[in-house]
């Protein structure tokens, strides 16, 4: 049993080293263009780093046991009972319990507070989803249906709602998602940090992430993050929402 244990530990160490190396070096997450995306990506990376040793330990134990203790033929009786060590059980519960408590605190409570940030915003964009398009209305009444443009280094509050069924407003490059619910307005805060466009990075898009019907997969709107001066020019030339103007009058 001691020899078997040493072999399992050796396999575990090798698999853990490979797994941690892959997590640290393999770029599996989308590039972040907002502060919130950095918070999400860091939390995800931390969870992966903590999960690898647990996963490889179980994989090592099960894989080695399946090979080492396999039956050569068709057994007619149960094998001899194996009694575990109470110390091993206690250590396993202590380690996994500590990990669980740790991730509840960080990135749980800590990450949640960080990603929420301030409730104030530099600008507000009203977003309405309907099958199968997004509409964005800016504070000056400008209406955008073909592209969502926002300025860099700006904290933006998206007021999201739906005209028909439940949608989900998701911008992968910002790391944020919020449901669009008919009759309700939900808020999503984003703080832009990098210039970019959908043409350069496909994750810069407002994608519906809630199955909403036949053309759900096509319910996407390109997103572009630009310098403040460029945004002001674009916003000035944006068509006005005549419906909203008439209601306001």
Secondary structure, DSSP 8 states (H G I E B T S, - for coil): -HHHHHHHHHHHHHHHHHHHHHHHH---S----BHHHHHHHHHHHHHHHHHHHHHHHHHHHHHHHHHHT--SS--SS--------HHHHHHHHHHHHHHHHHHIIIIIIHHHHHHH--S--SEEEEEEEETTEEEEE-TTSBEESSEEEEESS-EEEEEEEESSS-EEEEEGGGTEEEEE-BT--EEEEEEB-S-EETTT-TTSEEEE-S--STTGGG-EEEEEEE-HHHHHHHHHTS-B-HHHHHHH-
